[in-house]
């Protein structure tokens, strides 16, 4: 999932994201060619690519929350 400019996830930390509990998790963040360690204090930037793992319903809800 790529975070475009203006997405609600931009500028938030992983810990601040209101992801569906027990249904989805961020497993990897790529910024350009760099793979970043996922931690609660990692601040998300425009054009970051998030790899999500979870149920299809949870991932759908997470995409909606992150892209608003």
C-alpha positions, 0 to 999 in steps of 0.5 A: 500500500503506497501512501499518497500525498494527503493520505491520513497515515502520512505524518503519523507513527505506526503506533498512532495508526488506528488499525483493526486490532488482531486483524492486520499488522504492518510487516514492512515499510519501504521508503524509496529503496530502503527497508525500514524497521517497523516500530511504534515510533516510525513516522510515515512519509508520503510515498512510503510503501506499507506491507500489511498482513492480516485478514482480507477484511482487516486489510480492506479496513486498514487501507480505508483508514490509511488513505482517507 
